[in-house]
Amino acid sequence: MKKFVRISMMVTLLSCFMISQLTAQTILCVDRDFGDDTTAGGFTNTWPMISEALDFAGYTYDYWEVLEFEDNGPDATYMSNYDVVIWFTGEAWDGGATMGPDDEFNLILYMTMGAGKLFLNAQDWLWDKYPTYGTFNPGEFAYDQLGLVEVVQDIYHIEPEDPGSIGDSAQFYGSPGSLAEGLIFPVVDIFTTDTDDGLYGDSLAQHLGQNLLSIQTPYASPGPAAIQYETEYFRSVFTTIDIAAINDITARNIFMHKIVDWLMYGATGVSELKPQETSLVIRPNPASDFVNIGMTSKMQEVSLYNSQGQQLISEKADQASLRMDLSKLVPGLYILKVKTENGIVTDKLLKQ
């Protein structure tokens, strides 16, 4: 029986490989695991496992490595050249290691403006960026781009010989109806060294997407550890279990292919995504002291007007995004006008 299961998985994987040769996905891999001796973290290097899965499926990809915690990854203009972005963080877990100061905003631009597809493979991104959060609301990256509503962080801990952990390993399964349905994933702690401490996972208790990975043993979690999420404009996959920690290589390779294939084509196998009609992103809105403004193409000039049509702020841009200081403005409704080489775009901005 075990031999039959293994043969079936190999047939599936070979089928995935042949299909991948007929499709030309452009993939960008963003490495924030700091798993190289030359980087700031010196954590476990997860890139070999991720690249192996991509290579086996026959994908070609570009690679972007972030070397310091405070550095940003690629901007939205650069990412817009790619169909899929695979963003992985390994065991990086604090100090802005998982995302730089501008990374979330650039991912928002990439996904909403260019119908981008994101695989966020990030065990501790929630702990790093939102350590006090249990719930998310509209207007936040986690809610809008990933579909997260409520999370319970660090609900389980896998680490050998630690009495506080649930075990030395765990087993997950692909949730019914998900892109991973029918697959089983044994997961082990690949992050424990003399200075590093285990594999932690979160329960995505409430969300707007589809359950993707559910824990099976040694106990049942109240919510999945990963979800897939789709809107009219983009798709995303978010997992708090690092794909590199799956120690069944065949299952890991199949899982990677299924993720990329679903991001590209959805459940139907045919891409139906359309760029969002709105060409301007304003976050947050309402805003208080500062607001981030961006597009996937370069802005030439950004101006702010009050309700009487008086120009209050005007800034030259020559870039895809900028941060505007609103601290001297009184609360109220304003009009934001952005000049580009293709014309002028306007939108409303509410100052709190």
C-alpha positions in Angstrom: 0.0 0.0 0.0 2.8 2.4 0.9 4.5 1.6 -2.4 1.3 2.3 -4.3 0.9 5.7 -2.6 4.5 6.6 -3.4 4.0 5.6 -7.1 0.8 7.7 -7.3 2.6 10.7 -5.9 5.4 10.3 -8.4 2.9 10.1 -11.3 1.3 13.2 -10.0 4.6 15.0 -9.8 5.7 13.9 -13.3 2.3 15.2 -14.6 2.9 18.5 -12.9 6.4 18.6 -14.4 5.1 18.1 -17.9 2.4 20.7 -17.5 4.9 23.2 -16.2 6.9 22.9 -19.4 3.8 24.0 -21.4 3.3 27.2 -19.3 5.6 30.1 -18.9 5.2 31.5 -15.5 7.6 34.3 -14.5 8.5 33.9 -10.8 10.5 36.1 -8.4 11.8 34.5 -5.2 12.4 37.0 -2.4 14.7 35.6 0.3 14.4 37.2 3.7 15.4 34.1 5.7 18.9 35.5 6.5 20.2 32.0 6.2 23.6 32.9 4.7 26.7 33.6 6.7 27.1 36.9 4.9 23.6 38.2 6.0 22.5 39.8 9.2 20.7 36.9 10.8 22.7 33.8 10.3 19.6 31.6 10.6 18.8 28.3 8.9 19.0 28.6 5.1 15.7 27.5 3.6 16.5 28.5 0.0 18.0 25.1 -1.0 14.6 23.3 -0.2 12.6 26.0 -2.0 14.8 26.1 -5.1 14.9 22.3 -5.3 11.1 22.2 -5.4 11.0 24.8 -8.2 13.7 23.2 -10.1 12.1 19.7 -10.0 8.9 21.2 -11.4 10.8 22.8 -14.3 10.2 26.4 -13.3 12.6 29.2 -14.1 12.8 32.1 -11.6 14.8 35.1 -10.5 16.2 35.5 -7.1 16.4 38.5 -4.8 18.2 38.2 -1.5 17.8 40.8 1.3 21.0 41.1 3.4 20.0 43.4 6.3 16.9 43.5 8.4 16.3 47.2 7.7 16.5 46.7 3.9 13.4 46.6 1.8 12.8 43.9 -0.8 11.9 44.7 -4.5 9.6 47.6 -5.1 6.2 47.3 -6.8 7.5 48.4 -10.2 10.1 45.6 -10.1 7.7 43.0 -8.9 5.2 43.9 -11.6 7.5 42.2 -14.1 6.6 38.9 -12.6 3.4 36.8 -12.5 4.2 35.2 -9.1 6.2 36.4 -6.1 7.4 33.8 -3.6 8.3 35.6 -0.4 10.0 33.4 2.2 11.3 34.2 5.7 12.5 31.0 7.2 13.0 31.3 11.0 13.4 35.1 10.9 11.0 36.4 13.6 11.6 39.9 14.9 13.1 43.3 14.4 11.5 43.7 10.9 13.3 40.7 9.6 10.3 39.3 7.7 9.4 42.6 5.9 11.2 45.9 5.6 9.6 49.3 6.3 8.1 49.6 2.8 7.6 46.0 1.8 3.9 45.6 2.8 3.0 48.7 0.9 4.9 47.6 -2.2 3.1 44.2 -2.0 -0.2 46.0 -1.9 0.7 47.9 -5.0 1.9 44.8 -6.8 -1.2 42.8 -6.0 -3.9 45.4 -6.5 -2.5 47.3 -9.4 -1.0 44.5 -11.4 -3.2 41.5 -10.5 -0.1 40.1 -8.7 0.0 36.6 -7.1 1.8 36.1 -3.8 3.0 33.1 -1.9 3.9 34.3 1.5 5.9 31.5 3.1 6.4 33.1 6.5 6.4 31.2 9.8 6.8 34.2 12.1 5.7 37.2 10.0 2.7 37.8 12.2 4.9 37.7 15.3 7.4 40.0 13.8 5.0 42.7 12.4 1.9 42.2 14.6 2.9 40.6 18.0 -0.1 42.1 19.9 -2.6 41.4 17.2 -5.5 38.9 17.4 -7.8 40.4 14.8 -7.3 42.3 11.5 -9.6 44.8 9.8 -10.3 46.2 6.3 -7.5 48.5 5.2 -4.8 46.3 6.6 -2.5 44.3 4.4 -3.2 41.0 6.3 -7.0 41.5 5.9 -7.1 42.9 2.3 -4.3 40.9 0.6 -4.3 37.7 2.6 -7.8 37.4 3.9 -6.9 37.2 7.6 -9.5 38.1 10.2 -8.5 36.5 13.4 -5.3 34.6 14.4 -4.0 32.9 17.5 -0.3 33.1 17.4 2.2 30.4 18.4 -0.5 27.9 19.2 1.9 25.0 18.7 5.6 24.6 19.0 7.6 21.8 17.4 11.1 21.2 18.8 13.0 18.1 19.8 13.5 17.5 23.5 11.6 20.6 24.6 8.9 19.6 27.1 7.0 22.7 26.2 6.5 21.6 22.6 3.8 19.4 21.2 6.3 17.0 19.8 9.4 16.5 17.7 7.3 16.5 14.5 3.8 17.0 13.3 1.6 15.9 10.4 -0.5 18.2 8.3 -3.0 17.4 5.6 -4.4 19.3 2.6 -7.8 20.6 3.6 -10.8 19.4 1.6 -11.5 21.6 -1.4 -8.1 23.3 -1.3 -5.3 23.1 -3.8 -3.5 20.6 -1.5 -6.5 18.3 -1.0 -5.4 14.6 -0.6 -1.8 15.4 0.3 -0.2 14.6 3.6 2.8 16.7 4.9 5.1 15.4 7.7 6.8 18.5 9.2 10.0 18.5 11.3 11.8 21.2 13.2 14.7 22.4 10.9 15.3 25.5 12.9 16.8 24.3 16.2 20.5 24.9 16.7 22.5 26.0 19.7 21.1 29.6 19.4 17.8 29.1 17.5 14.6 27.7 18.9 12.2 25.5 17.0 9.3 25.7 14.7 6.3 27.7 15.8 2.9 27.9 14.1 -0.3 29.9 14.2 -4.0 29.1 14.0 -5.7 31.2 11.4 -8.9 31.0 13.3 -11.1 33.2 11.0 -10.4 34.2 7.5 -12.0 35.1 4.1 -10.3 32.4 2.1 -10.0 28.6 1.9 -8.5 26.3 4.5 -5.2 25.0 3.1 -3.2 23.1 5.7 -4.8 21.6 8.8 -2.8 19.9 11.6 -3.6 16.2 12.0 -1.2 14.9 14.6 -0.3 15.1 17.4 -3.4 17.2 18.1 -6.1 19.2 16.3 -5.8 22.9 15.8 -8.8 25.3 16.1 -7.9 26.8 12.7 -5.7 26.0 9.7 -2.0 26.8 9.6 -2.3 28.0 6.0 -4.9 29.5 3.7 -5.4 30.3 0.0 -7.3 33.5 -0.8 -8.7 34.9 -4.1 -10.4 38.1 -5.1 -11.5 39.5 -8.4 -8.0 41.0 -8.8 -5.4 38.8 -7.2 -4.6 35.5 -5.5 -2.5 34.7 -2.4 -1.3 31.8 -0.4 -0.1 32.3 3.2 1.4 29.6 5.4 2.7 29.8 8.9 4.3 26.4 8.3 7.5 26.8 6.3 7.4 24.7 3.2 11.1 23.9 3.8 10.1 22.1 7.0 8.2 19.4 5.0 10.6 16.5 5.1 8.9 14.4 2.5 10.6 15.8 -0.6 8.0 14.4 -3.0 5.1 16.0 -1.1 7.1 19.2 -0.9 7.7 19.3 -4.6 4.1 18.6 -5.5 2.9 21.2 -3.0 5.1 23.9 -4.5 3.9 23.1 -8.0 0.2 23.1 -6.9 0.7 26.5 -5.2 2.3 28.1 -8.3 -0.3 26.6 -10.6 -3.2 27.8 -8.5 -1.8 31.3 -8.2 -1.3 31.5 -11.9 -4.6 29.9 -13.1 -6.9 29.4 -10.1 -9.1 26.3 -9.7 -10.3 26.4 -13.3 -6.8 26.3 -14.8 -7.6 29.5 -16.8 -6.5 32.9 -15.6 -9.5 35.3 -15.2 -7.8 38.0 -13.3 -8.2 41.6 -14.4 -6.3 44.7 -13.3 -8.2 46.8 -10.8 -9.8 49.8 -12.3 -8.5 52.1 -9.6 -4.9 52.9 -10.5 -3.9 54.7 -7.3 -3.3 53.2 -3.8 -3.6 55.4 -0.7 -2.7 53.8 2.7 -3.9 54.4 5.3 -7.1 56.2 4.4 -8.3 57.7 6.6 -4.8 58.9 7.6 -3.5 60.9 10.5 0.1 62.3 10.3 1.4 60.5 7.2 0.0 58.7 4.2 1.6 56.4 1.6 0.7 57.0 -2.0 1.7 54.7 -4.9 1.2 53.3 -8.3 3.0 50.6 -10.3 4.1 53.2 -12.8 6.1 56.3 -12.0 4.4 59.3 -10.6 5.6 62.7 -11.8 3.9 65.0 -9.3 1.5 64.6 -6.4 -0.7 67.4 -5.2 -3.3 67.7 -2.4 -6.3 70.1 -2.5 -8.9 71.0 0.1 -12.6 70.9 -0.6 -12.5 74.5 -1.9 -10.0 73.6 -4.6 -7.0 75.3 -2.9 -3.6 73.5 -3.5 -2.1 72.8 -0.1 0.8 70.4 -0.9 2.7 69.7 -4.2 5.6 67.3 -4.4 7.7 66.1 -7.4 7.8 62.4 -7.4 9.6 60.6 -10.4 9.0 57.3 -8.5 6.3 54.8 -8.0 5.5 55.7 -4.3 6.1 58.4 -1.8 5.2 59.3 1.8 3.4 62.6 2.4 3.4 64.5 5.7 -0.2 65.5 6.7 0.6 66.6 10.3 0.0 70.3 9.6 -3.4 69.8 8.0 -6.7 70.0 9.9 -9.1 67.0 9.9 -11.3 66.8 6.8 -11.8 65.6 3.3 -9.1 66.3 0.7 -8.5 65.6 -3.0 -5.4 63.9 -4.0 -4.2 64.5 -7.6 -1.4 62.5 -9.2 0.2 63.4 -12.5 1.7 60.6 -14.6 3.0 60.4 -18.2 -0.4 58.9 -19.2 -2.6 61.5 -17.5 -3.9 62.6 -14.2 -5.5 60.4 -11.5 -7.5 61.8 -8.6 -8.9 60.2 -5.4 -10.3 61.2 -2.0 -8.2 61.3 1.2 -9.7 61.7 4.6 -7.5 63.3 7.3 -8.4 62.3 10.8 
